[in-house]
């Protein structure tokens, strides 16, 4: 019988006094450690909350001192944000990716952050906390001050949500004294297969462990010591690695346009579009297209394209179906299926996209060909930043 020696991981909270702008971060942590009879050992990893570091650096902003510009005012309305906070988000971001009411997704120094990392929690009323000015520099200085001959690492961390998941997990903004990401490619899995893409987010995982003790509320535990982690300590100061947005699985997939249709309830609509295609009037090009438009009332209006000897007098199948529905009193639509005898799934032309978006950005467009290839998108996906009635109002 063989035994595997497993190290015991400890997460030791450091409960400090309230950190205020201008406080000496390292001195505050040392004072709290002495009060709790804590001392560093070789191999320890100190994880510090980014908002605490930022507060000590004076990165606390009174909103009444912020004057929003025209762009901030416009975007604040779009995303239901305080215009002053929106102004700070614009100042702190490299790029605005998009957002939903209350949250703006931003790119900053190669990382995705909601609201550019600007934090309302644990800030005085009427104030917000920005990110540390240079998290890597702060991590290095904290270790220089606090190590005192011990081999320790320092990680500055924050909390984030994952796509389509409730709850927060830890993410490292900076670290000194350890490799933030371990390359596991070439290692074997349980069945001897070689790992091809796996990289272990060591620093992020350490912050996640720390978050359990640090909490998100009034715990007053802005830092922890992680002891016993199987992580080598070194003298390295490695900048947190990033990947370009176009290589990110999430951004790349969401920005890639139409998605494969997986049979999500519109099979009948596609069949009706196919039937309409058979009745299309296309004596000149012989390029037949059929469209079937599903209204919110549940009724379906189908039509084929109509060509004309004077080409400008022709009408696409999509607009023919829209006209048919509007003439019947319909004004709200859920989806439209478009089928054409083409190599690739047929996509609505520009004027058809404009005609569709008049009645809603969320109308689902199902695009198909005669072979059974099908893609789907919303009309807003196909016509971003469209000119609509909102522009006139």
ZAMARGU-4260 file (C-alpha; in steps of 0.2 Angstrom, whole numbers, plus 5000, padded with zeros to 4 digits):
<rodrens>
0) 5000/5000/5000 | 5007/5017/4995 | 5002/5034/5003 | 5002/5051/4995 | 5008/5066/5006
5) 4996/5080/5004 | 5000/5097/5011 | 4987/5106/5021 | 4982/5123/5014 | 4979/5137/5026
10) 4970/5153/5022 | 4974/5165/5037 | 4964/5182/5037 | 4972/5198/5041 | 4959/5209/5050
15) 4965/5228/5049 | 4958/5244/5054 | 4949/5254/5041 | 4960/5259/5027 | 4959/5277/5022
20) 4967/5287/5008 | 4985/5291/5011 | 4988/5276/5023 | 5004/5266/5022 | 4997/5249/5016
25) 5012/5239/5021 | 5012/5247/5038 | 4994/5244/5041 | 4996/5225/5036 | 5011/5223/5048
30) 5001/5231/5062 | 4987/5220/5060 | 4998/5204/5058 | 5007/5209/5074 | 4990/5211/5083
35) 4985/5193/5077 | 5002/5186/5081 | 5005/5182/5063 | 5022/5181/5055 | 5027/5176/5037
40) 5035/5159/5034 | 5045/5154/5018 | 5032/5149/5005 | 5018/5161/5011 | 5008/5170/4998
45) 5000/5187/5003 | 4984/5191/4994 | 4978/5209/4995 | 4962/5216/4989 | 4964/5229/4975
50) 4951/5241/4982 | 4961/5242/4998 | 4977/5245/4989 | 4968/5258/4978 | 4960/5267/4993
55) 4978/5268/5001 | 4984/5276/4985 | 4970/5289/4986 | 4961/5282/4971 | 4945/5287/4979
60) 4934/5299/4969 | 4920/5310/4975 | 4906/5310/4962 | 4902/5328/4965 | 4919/5332/4958
65) 4916/5324/4941 | 4908/5333/4926 | 4902/5321/4913 | 4904/5326/4895 | 4892/5324/4881
70) 4898/5306/4877 | 4896/5301/4895 | 4879/5308/4896 | 4873/5299/4880 | 4881/5282/4886
75) 4874/5284/4904 | 4856/5285/4896 | 4860/5270/4886 | 4866/5259/4900 | 4856/5266/4914
80) 4872/5273/4923 | 4876/5288/4934 | 4883/5300/4921 | 4897/5305/4932 | 4902/5287/4935
85) 4900/5284/4916 | 4913/5298/4913 | 4925/5289/4925 | 4922/5273/4915 | 4927/5282/4899
90) 4942/5289/4907 | 4948/5272/4914 | 4944/5261/4899 | 4954/5257/4883 | 4938/5252/4874
95) 4919/5250/4878 | 4914/5233/4872 | 4895/5235/4876 | 4884/5233/4891 | 4867/5230/4899
100) 4857/5241/4910 | 4868/5245/4925 | 4884/5237/4919 | 4896/5242/4905 | 4909/5229/4899
105) 4926/5237/4896 | 4943/5233/4890 | 4957/5240/4901 | 4976/5235/4899 | 4971/5219/4890
110) 4958/5213/4903 | 4939/5213/4903 | 4932/5223/4917 | 4914/5228/4921 | 4913/5247/4923
115) 4932/5248/4921 | 4934/5240/4938 | 4926/5256/4946 | 4919/5250/4963 | 4905/5257/4973
120) 4906/5244/4987 | 4917/5248/5002 | 4918/5266/4996 | 4911/5281/5006 | 4894/5287/5001
125) 4895/5298/4986 | 4912/5291/4981 | 4919/5277/4970 | 4935/5268/4970 | 4946/5266/4955
130) 4958/5253/4951 | 4976/5255/4958 | 4986/5266/4947 | 5000/5252/4944 | 4995/5236/4953
135) 5011/5227/4948 | 5022/5241/4955 | 5011/5240/4971 | 5013/5222/4973 | 5032/5223/4971
140) 5033/5237/4984 | 5022/5228/4997 | 5033/5213/4995 | 5049/5223/4997 | 5043/5231/5013
145) 5035/5216/5021 | 5046/5201/5016 | 5061/5205/5028 | 5071/5190/5022 | 5057/5178/5020
150) 5053/5170/5003 | 5035/5176/5000 | 5024/5181/4985 | 5012/5195/4984 | 4996/5195/4974
155) 4984/5209/4971 | 4966/5202/4968 | 4949/5207/4964 | 4932/5197/4961 | 4924/5194/4945
160) 4909/5185/4938 | 4910/5171/4924 | 4899/5172/4909 | 4882/5164/4912 | 4887/5160/4930
165) 4880/5168/4946 | 4892/5173/4960 | 4910/5180/4960 | 4927/5171/4959 | 4944/5178/4961
170) 4955/5186/4948 | 4973/5192/4950 | 4977/5210/4944 | 4996/5208/4948 | 5008/5196/4957
175) 5026/5196/4962 | 5036/5180/4967 | 5026/5167/4958 | 5022/5162/4940 | 5004/5168/4938
180) 4999/5155/4924 | 5007/5137/4924 | 5008/5129/4907 | 5002/5112/4909 | 5003/5107/4890
185) 5013/5091/4888 | 5007/5084/4904 | 4996/5068/4904 | 4978/5066/4910 | 4971/5051/4920
190) 4971/5041/4904 | 4988/5045/4898 | 4982/5058/4885 | 4993/5073/4882 | 4986/5090/4887
195) 4986/5101/4872 | 4979/5118/4878 | 4978/5118/4897 | 4986/5132/4907 | 4982/5133/4926
200) 4977/5150/4932 | 4988/5149/4948 | 4986/5167/4953 | 4968/5168/4950 | 4965/5152/4959
205) 4974/5159/4974 | 4963/5174/4974 | 4948/5163/4973 | 4954/5154/4989 | 4957/5170/4998
210) 4940/5177/4993 | 4931/5164/5004 | 4940/5172/5020 | 4941/5190/5014 | 4922/5191/5009
215) 4914/5206/4999 | 4906/5215/5014 | 4911/5222/5031 | 4922/5208/5036 | 4937/5221/5037
220) 4949/5207/5030 | 4957/5215/5015 | 4971/5203/5015 | 4975/5185/5019 | 4991/5174/5020
225) 4989/5158/5010 | 5001/5145/5018 | 5005/5127/5011 | 5000/5130/4993 | 5010/5119/4981
230) 5016/5135/4972 | 5035/5138/4969 | 5041/5155/4976 | 5053/5165/4966 | 5061/5182/4963
235) 5051/5185/4947 | 5040/5199/4944 | 5029/5193/4929 | 5016/5204/4922 | 4999/5195/4921
240) 4997/5187/4904 | 4983/5192/4892 | 4977/5186/4875 | 4971/5197/4861 | 4952/5199/4861
245) 4951/5191/4844 | 4958/5175/4851 | 4947/5175/4866 | 4934/5161/4865 | 4920/5171/4872
250) 4923/5187/4863 | 4928/5178/4847 | 4912/5167/4847 | 4900/5182/4852 | 4908/5193/4838
255) 4908/5180/4825 | 4890/5185/4818 | 4877/5172/4814 | 4877/5156/4824 | 4872/5138/4820
260) 4854/5135/4821 | 4851/5120/4832 | 4832/5117/4830 | 4826/5129/4843 | 4808/5130/4838
265) 4808/5137/4821 | 4808/5121/4810 | 4790/5125/4804 | 4794/5143/4800 | 4809/5136/4789
270) 4797/5124/4780 | 4785/5138/4776 | 4799/5149/4769 | 4804/5134/4758 | 4786/5133/4751
275) 4786/5152/4748 | 4802/5150/4738 | 4793/5138/4726 | 4781/5152/4722 | 4794/5166/4720
280) 4793/5176/4703 | 4811/5176/4697 | 4810/5174/4678 | 4826/5184/4675 | 4839/5178/4687
285) 4830/5162/4692 | 4837/5166/4710 | 4822/5161/4721 | 4820/5166/4739 | 4806/5163/4751
290) 4803/5171/4768 | 4791/5167/4782 | 4788/5180/4795 | 4781/5175/4812 | 4771/5189/4821
295) 4769/5190/4840 | 4751/5185/4838 | 4757/5168/4831 | 4752/5171/4813 | 4764/5168/4799
300) 4766/5178/4783 | 4775/5171/4769 | 4781/5177/4752 | 4793/5174/4738 | 4804/5187/4729
305) 4796/5196/4715 | 4807/5201/4700 | 4803/5214/4687 | 4810/5218/4669 | 4814/5235/4677
310) 4826/5228/4691 | 4823/5243/4703 | 4804/5238/4703 | 4808/5221/4711 | 4805/5217/4729
315) 4814/5204/4740 | 4805/5190/4749 | 4808/5197/4766 | 4800/5214/4762 | 4786/5206/4753
320) 4782/5196/4769 | 4783/5212/4779 | 4771/5221/4768 | 4759/5207/4769 | 4759/5207/4788
325) 4758/5226/4789 | 4743/5226/4778 | 4735/5213/4789 | 4737/5225/4804 | 4753/5216/4812
330) 4766/5227/4820 | 4776/5216/4831 | 4787/5201/4825 | 4796/5187/4833 | 4806/5179/4819
335) 4808/5177/4801 | 4815/5163/4791 | 4823/5166/4774 | 4828/5152/4762 | 4836/5153/4745
340) 4843/5141/4732 | 4861/5146/4736 | 4877/5138/4741 | 4877/5146/4758 | 4863/5150/4769
345) 4855/5166/4762 | 4856/5182/4771 | 4844/5197/4770 | 4851/5211/4760 | 4854/5228/4767
350) 4837/5236/4764 | 4828/5221/4770 | 4838/5222/4786 | 4833/5240/4788 | 4815/5236/4785
355) 4816/5222/4798 | 4824/5233/4812 | 4810/5245/4810 | 4800/5233/4820 | 4813/5227/4833
360) 4831/5224/4835 | 4828/5207/4843 | 4819/5199/4829 | 4827/5182/4826 | 4833/5179/4808
365) 4834/5161/4803 | 4845/5160/4786 | 4844/5144/4776 | 4848/5136/4759 | 4840/5122/4750
370) 4853/5109/4757 | 4848/5111/4775 | 4862/5123/4781 | 4854/5135/4794 | 4862/5150/4803
375) 4853/5162/4815 | 4856/5179/4822 | 4846/5194/4828 | 4842/5208/4816 | 4853/5219/4827
380) 4868/5207/4824 | 4866/5209/4806 | 4864/5228/4806 | 4873/5235/4821 | 4871/5253/4825
385) 4856/5254/4814 | 4846/5270/4810 | 4830/5268/4818 | 4815/5278/4825 | 4826/5281/4841
390) 4837/5292/4831 | 4823/5303/4826 | 4816/5305/4843
</rodrens>
